[in-house]
Amino acid sequence: LFFLLFMTSTVEDKSSLRSKFQERRFWSAVKLLSNILLWDGIVQEDTVRDLGLSKLLNRYLLLNLLNTPPGLDNIEKCNKVVACLPERWFQDLKSGSTLPELLNFCQHLLQ
């Protein structure tokens, strides 16, 4: 993955080349996340969670989400990330808890 992080003020203009580049990179990474998480049940769960959540979501996608201004775009991005997550990972969790790898993402959602 190749991500450049630009200051929020430089990507607020959706027609700018920087903004378009950042958007393409984000959606490519979401597609990669989706593909990685499809391996759940085939490859060891720890490996899938480490690669998909610890490495991709927390290192790259979350930085982009934090750099995206609050609003409908950010909500859409978060919804797409959540849609990638396998439901079975959450079946045995207590109410109000989450996976350790998702704590930072959950904090972003709460904000």
Buried (B, 14 or more C-beta within 10 A) or exposed (E): EEBEEBEEEEBEEEEEEBBEBBBEBBEEBBEBBBEBBBBBEEEEEEEBBEBBBEBBBBEBBBEBBEBBEEEEBBEEBBEBBEEBBBEEBEEEEEEEEBBEBBEBBEEBBEE
